Amino acid sequence: MTRTMSALDLRARGRHTSVMASIWLAVFLAAGARATPESSWGTDTTAHFVVHHENAGGSPADDNLLERLYEALHPVLWTLTPWMTDTKVDVYLYANRDSFLKGRFSPPKWSGGLMRDADGVKELAIYEPIDASVAAHELTHLYFHSYFDEKSSSPPPWLDEGLAVDLQNQALTPPDPRDKGPVLGGSIPMKVFLASRPAEDAPGAVVSFWYQQAASVVMFLRAGHVPSLFFDFCAKLRDGAGTAEALREVYGYDDPEAFEKAWLAWRPKAAPGMPVGLQTR
């Protein structure tokens, strides 16, 4: 006996088909959302990096850019991290930001790149197209942190971020002997600044200003004094000295206020070549 399907039967079968299609679609999308395992990526080896490309047949231009950044950072950092000339950094170059955020490094959502130095493995994770400022910034952190890690220490935030911003700028633009860093419209009192770092929920303008002052102060230490003293200063901090003590013993400043006075006198009031009438106070 042939059974004729009722309208109710047809609606039920339709709902079942729709549910199954939704399930398969969700499975397909979930599989597509997962990043390709980094272990399966192709690699290029340069003089100072092993570059892992998520995109098959990665661009030689990316490898060349990383090497140019290295050459810009090397003159400042090699005395602190001589290993940088011989030990290659593993660079994981993700196809895009979405893939980077879903990769094995689990970066925070706001991140544009990150570095990792653990168990002797030195890694940098970034994504295409390469943001040269981010790559230079994170590479500076990687090299600089490794110096302090040798004695299970860590640099003060203002020095860590200030050097990264200073060198990222230096890596992106031809050096100008007149350049003394960013022109600031004011300043955070030095005694407060040296013990601070921006709160995670601080407004963007506050964070940006703090970073700019950090870059200016670090540039003063490096360019406003005998360059070799910067290495001595970092060594003192790494050995456990406080910032005020290291400033006194290496640079001769009796206290943060004396250091602040010298920095304020040195820092630029206008960008190189700017008419005097446009200077800041």
Residue pairs with C-beta under 8 A, 6 or more apart in sequence:
5 13
33 102
34 102
35 54
35 94
35 99
35 102
35 103
35 104
36 54
36 99
38 52
38 54
38 92
38 103
38 104
41 52
41 53
41 54
41 92
42 52
42 53
42 56
42 57
42 58
43 50
43 51
43 52
43 53
44 50
44 51
44 53
44 58
44 60
44 63
45 51
45 88
46 63
46 66
46 67
46 88
47 67
47 70
48 66
48 67
48 70
48 84
48 85
48 88
48 89
49 63
49 66
49 67
49 70
49 88
49 89
49 90
49 91
50 88
50 89
50 90
50 91
51 58
51 62
51 63
51 66
51 91
51 93
52 90
52 91
52 92
52 93
53 62
53 93
54 92
54 93
54 94
54 95
54 99
55 93
55 95
55 128
58 93
62 93
62 128
62 130
65 130
65 132
65 135
66 91
66 130
66 135
68 171
69 132
69 135
69 136
69 139
69 171
70 84
70 139
72 136
72 167
72 170
72 171
73 136
73 139
73 140
73 143
73 167
73 171
74 84
74 85
76 167
76 170
76 222
77 84
77 140
77 143
77 144
77 167
78 84
78 85
79 228
79 231
80 143
80 144
80 147
80 231
80 234
81 143
81 144
81 146
81 147
83 146
84 143
87 122
89 122
89 123
89 124
89 139
89 142
90 121
90 122
90 123
90 124
91 123
91 124
91 125
91 126
92 103
92 105
92 123
92 124
92 125
92 126
93 126
93 127
93 128
93 130
94 100
94 103
94 125
94 126
94 127
94 128
95 127
95 128
96 127
96 128
97 127
99 127
100 107
100 111
100 113
100 125
100 126
100 127
101 107
101 109
101 111
103 125
105 114
105 116
105 123
105 125
107 113
107 114
107 125
112 126
112 131
112 134
113 124
113 125
113 126
113 127
113 131
113 134
113 135
113 137
113 138
114 124
114 125
114 138
115 122
115 123
115 124
115 125
115 138
115 139
115 141
115 142
115 145
116 122
116 123
116 124
116 125
117 123
117 142
117 145
117 146
117 149
122 142
122 146
124 135
124 138
124 139
124 142
126 134
126 135
126 138
132 171
132 172
133 168
133 169
133 171
133 172
134 168
136 167
136 168
136 171
136 172
137 164
137 165
137 167
137 168
138 164
140 163
140 164
140 167
140 168
141 160
141 164
144 155
144 160
144 163
144 164
145 154
145 155
145 160
147 234
147 238
148 154
148 155
148 234
148 237
148 238
150 238
151 238
151 239
153 237
153 238
153 239
153 240
154 160
155 163
155 234
155 237
155 238
156 194
156 237
156 243
157 196
157 197
157 214
158 193
158 194
158 196
158 197
158 213
158 214
158 217
158 218
159 214
159 218
159 234
159 237
161 197
161 211
161 214
161 215
162 211
162 213
162 214
162 215
162 216
162 217
162 218
162 219
163 218
165 211
165 212
165 214
165 215
165 218
166 181
166 215
166 218
166 219
166 222
169 215
176 272
178 272
178 273
179 268
179 272
180 216
180 219
180 220
180 223
180 224
180 266
180 267
180 268
181 215
181 216
181 219
181 220
181 267
181 268
182 212
182 215
182 216
182 268
183 268
183 269
183 270
183 271
183 280
184 209
184 212
184 213
184 216
184 267
184 280
185 280
187 193
187 213
187 260
187 264
188 196
188 209
188 210
188 213
189 260
190 256
190 257
190 259
190 260
190 263
191 256
191 257
191 260
193 210
193 213
193 217
194 243
194 244
194 256
195 243
196 210
197 210
198 206
198 207
198 210
198 211
202 210
216 263
216 267
217 263
220 262
220 263
220 266
220 267
221 229
221 230
221 233
221 251
222 230
224 262
224 263
224 266
225 251
229 250
229 251
232 250
233 246
233 247
233 250
233 251
236 245
236 246
236 249
236 250
237 243
237 246
241 249
243 256
244 255
244 256
247 253
247 256
247 259
248 254
248 255
251 259
253 259
253 262
269 279
269 280
269 281
270 276
270 278
270 279
270 280
